[in-house]
Amino acid sequence: MATSEKNTILFTLIYRNEEYRVQTRLGQYNSLMSLISDQLPVSGFGLCSGMGSCGTCLVAIDGMHTLSCSVQVNDSIANTRIVVKEAYF
């Protein structure tokens, strides 16, 4: 495996029943929240900017709910299916 492949993370984002295959480099994003904010036009996503207090960055990673601001973009999310939940205010 080439060095660039070792530093690549692949996973699937699902938003509004649409699947988006994501390929990113290790260290490119501080959190899954920042990656999702950059990749998808999710209205109101991550309003507290990563403080973990508003719940607007809720995702389900292989069925387990968590706040994406607390998830690092590393090998732990490689090959997962991440469902982006919509925030309802």
C-alpha positions in Angstrom: 0.0 0.0 0.0 1.4 3.4 -0.9 1.9 6.1 1.7 -1.0 8.2 0.4 -3.3 5.1 0.6 -2.3 4.6 4.3 -3.3 8.1 5.1 -6.7 7.9 3.3 -10.0 7.2 5.1 -13.0 6.0 3.2 -16.6 5.9 4.6 -20.2 6.6 3.5 -22.3 9.6 4.6 -26.0 9.2 4.3 -28.2 12.4 4.3 -31.8 12.5 3.3 -31.6 8.9 2.0 -28.8 9.9 -0.4 -25.4 8.1 0.0 -22.1 10.0 -0.4 -18.9 8.1 -0.6 -16.2 10.1 1.2 -12.5 9.9 0.8 -10.4 12.1 3.0 -6.8 12.4 4.3 -5.9 11.7 7.9 -5.5 15.0 9.6 -7.5 17.0 7.0 -10.4 17.7 9.4 -10.4 18.3 13.2 -13.7 16.5 13.6 -16.4 14.6 11.7 -18.6 17.7 12.3 -16.2 19.9 10.4 -16.0 17.4 7.5 -19.8 17.1 7.3 -20.2 20.9 7.4 -17.7 21.2 4.6 -19.1 18.3 2.4 -22.9 18.6 2.8 -25.4 21.5 2.8 -27.1 20.5 6.1 -29.0 23.5 7.4 -28.2 24.3 11.0 -25.7 21.5 11.4 -23.2 22.1 14.2 -24.6 25.4 15.4 -22.5 25.5 18.6 -19.3 25.1 16.6 -18.1 21.9 18.2 -18.9 22.7 21.9 -21.1 19.6 22.2 -23.9 21.5 23.8 -26.6 21.9 21.1 -27.0 18.5 19.6 -27.3 19.8 16.1 -24.4 17.6 14.9 -26.1 14.3 15.8 -25.1 11.3 13.6 -25.5 7.6 13.7 -22.3 5.6 13.0 -23.2 2.1 12.1 -26.4 2.6 14.2 -24.8 4.1 17.3 -25.9 7.7 17.9 -23.2 10.3 18.8 -22.3 14.0 18.4 -20.0 14.3 15.4 -18.1 17.2 17.1 -16.7 14.6 19.4 -15.6 12.1 16.6 -12.1 12.3 15.2 -11.6 11.6 11.5 -9.3 8.7 11.7 -9.2 4.9 11.1 -12.0 4.3 13.7 -14.6 5.6 11.1 -13.1 3.9 8.1 -15.6 1.8 6.1 -18.5 2.9 8.3 -21.9 4.1 7.3 -22.7 7.5 8.9 -26.3 8.8 8.9 -26.5 12.5 9.3 -29.5 13.4 11.4 -31.4 16.7 10.7 -31.8 19.1 13.6 -35.3 20.3 14.3 -35.5 23.6 16.2 
